[in-house]
């Protein structure tokens, strides 16, 4: 089970971290790959918020995929990075969902409806993965 969960958090973690890093360094490329919104499809404030979020996430979201690598390798340090990384992804997912719902409720352009739905599902998945990882890490400490 540890191998499977390690692979899950590496794959999903690299998708989030890689996508955000690409969004920070090459936003037009990220938009072409459907990893980010194009600048002309969203309100300027949402675009600016996304750029700041992508920059910060590039520096922080590496923790969960690295925890997965340590879990696969059987290294006990995965627990601590799992707690930190799980917390980062839980925050990433929850903040992303609630901010987008509030912006949409206020009538701001936050992307095409299908893209917004896909984004909300992805954010929910990352949040759930973070929560499960936190629970698994806590269980190893008990």
ABEGO torsion letter per residue (X at the ends): XAAAAAAAAAAAAAAAAAAAAAAAABAAAAAAAGABBBAAABBAAAAAAAAAAAAAAAAAAAAAAAAAAAAAAGBAAAAAAAAAAAAAAAAAAAAAAAAAAAAAAAGBBAEBAAAAAAAAAAAAAAAAAAAAAAAAAAAAAX
